[in-house]
Amino acid sequence: MLIKPFGRNVGIGFAGSVDTDTGQRTTTLAAQVRSINEMYVSAVFNPDKEEAGLVVSKAGLDRDGGCGMISSAVDNLEEFLSGPLEVVVVSDMDAAVANKVILESFKAGKHVINLNAVSEAALGVLYKTKAAESGVVYSVGAGDEPAATLELVEFCEKLNLDIVCAGKGKNNPMNLHAVPDDYFDYGKQKNLNPQSIASFVDGTKTMLEMSILSNATGWRIDRPGMHGPNVNVDQLTSVFVPQSAGGILHSTPVIDYGIGDIAPGVFVIFTTSQQSIIDELLYLKMKGGPYFYLYKPYHLGNIEAPLSIHAILREQRPSLVIKGDFVTIVCAKTKKALKAGDEFDTTGGYTFYGYAVPAETARLHNLAPLALIEKSTARRDIGSDELITMDDIKIDESRGLFDSWNIQKVFTGNYRKD
């Protein structure tokens, strides 16, 4: 056996809704974890016990699959965390639920894998800090584009190759004003949540993913919203290179994305000052020169996510975590004109789309992070496609995200209190 066994059955707890904010399903991941030797799903938590029950039943966790373990559906977080589990996988669609579970899991001494991109993009510094204080490991989940791209980044860094750009392919044309109504029929055909589809098409998902990658590497985006050109794999080394080499980049290394046959893959563009290495790469039939690309043509989402459990329990390390302070923050623009008193909905909805900006830009203009915009109320009339500031919104403080945002200010240079 190549992989050393844990030597015990490892309890994994899920805090999730059926659908996640990454367009995947908790049920798929829970069933995948259950199928892996020496892992079992101890319980599923959701504030709505019926939703937790749906995850349990749809994933087949209410039946003995040969491991002698049957999972329970729980709506009490304290009860959930007191159960026989070592790792909590947070896959709830609601960032406020995710935030509460993450912080309470740390207090209970549990490792955490966070699949909620909205919470990570706004509060990653807080989570990393609190996990360290509690002596546990916090990680963004393997399988989605940020962690998949980071694998290529680390390959280049270990070999001292000079990275120019890293990113992903977006699998549909950008439509900033996409709303769920546009995708009800398609969603039925593909058995997908139309709101999740809208969050892909309007670019919010891409902004979140590339922001998380930016913060994990410490590399900036080249401009607000990134470039996002139409580009195929065979064009990568002519587009994502410096302007001095005929490309689009103002600086390097940067994070970006392209729309074309790159999707559903991820890429890294690299070069080197050593001519002997360039010659060797050309001999090995690598396309390009002096810029080359590494390309992984897939990311397997929930199927790969259990790799984070292995990384935590076998190696005591995260698959991905923010490197230091925020480099990029996902803010938002309005999808339509709003009146004072109008309520903002959630990611992939009808009122806003995510927009990644450099952290210093967000601080300078007092822009609101996407997590705080969700379920807030407009304080003034706001035109379509306007950036949303902290002064523009009345935050629902009962959701707990604003408290976490203020606590995080102690650990980060962004949005410091006066």
C-alpha angles and dihedrals in degrees: 000000000000097000114064108236121244089235090226141052107268117216115221121192124203123209101187155117121236090258122043132209088250093064094254134106131255088209093062093050094045091052090048093051091048090055094057118095115254094013127099135169107245098187145337119231128201129151084234105062091199090059091049088050091053090055091049095049098040091050091048091241092137091068129072104249093189096282094090090237126121118185125226130219111233133186096181112085095200091053090047094052093046090061128097099283135123101184129040116206109203111205104148116137092222112082091206092057090045092050094051093047093048095051094043090048090057090052089052091052096249127144113238134214110191119206094168104102096188093060094044093049091055104031107025094121092053093049094048091048097046092046091054091049089053095046094241135115122254120194142170106234125267118237102053122095099267095058093038091054092045089061089061091044092053091048090057094043093053089053093045093241116159109247116213103175139354129191151106144270120257108219099214139036115273116262107172093190098050113140133187092256088069092061108039094107094042090047091054091050093050097032090239132139107255090217090057090050091051090052089057096046097045090053098244093120091050092048091051095046096047092044090054090049091047092053093045093053098033090233122135130232112249094236138350109293089011123246101277096185126184100259138149128212095263090055098051096100093049096048109033094053132094119291088242087065094047097268135114104253123112094191141004146268098029141153120239144142138226136212112227142064091329088089130126085022138081131223148194125204114207143168138180138214091223109096092197090062092048090051091049092049091051090048088052088055096250107160119239132022142235083013119047135178137222112205131188106193096205147031116199101206112196093012090063097037094091087067085079090059089054091047092052099043100035101034104018091231137114124245088224135353134163110279100218130311123357115284095175130025127196109229125164147238127211119260091206140005112286133199127224106275095030115132124234113226125203140286113306091020136113106279112051146010128211120259122187117218135172110273092240090055091052090050095046094051096034091238117182119241113240093246092063094045093059110100093357125128128243113248093196142015108284125193125226117282093014121145110247117233131198088251090057096062140061104214122219096235092187088076091070096226094106091054090051091048091054093046089051090059088076090064102039139056091223120099095355116186115250 
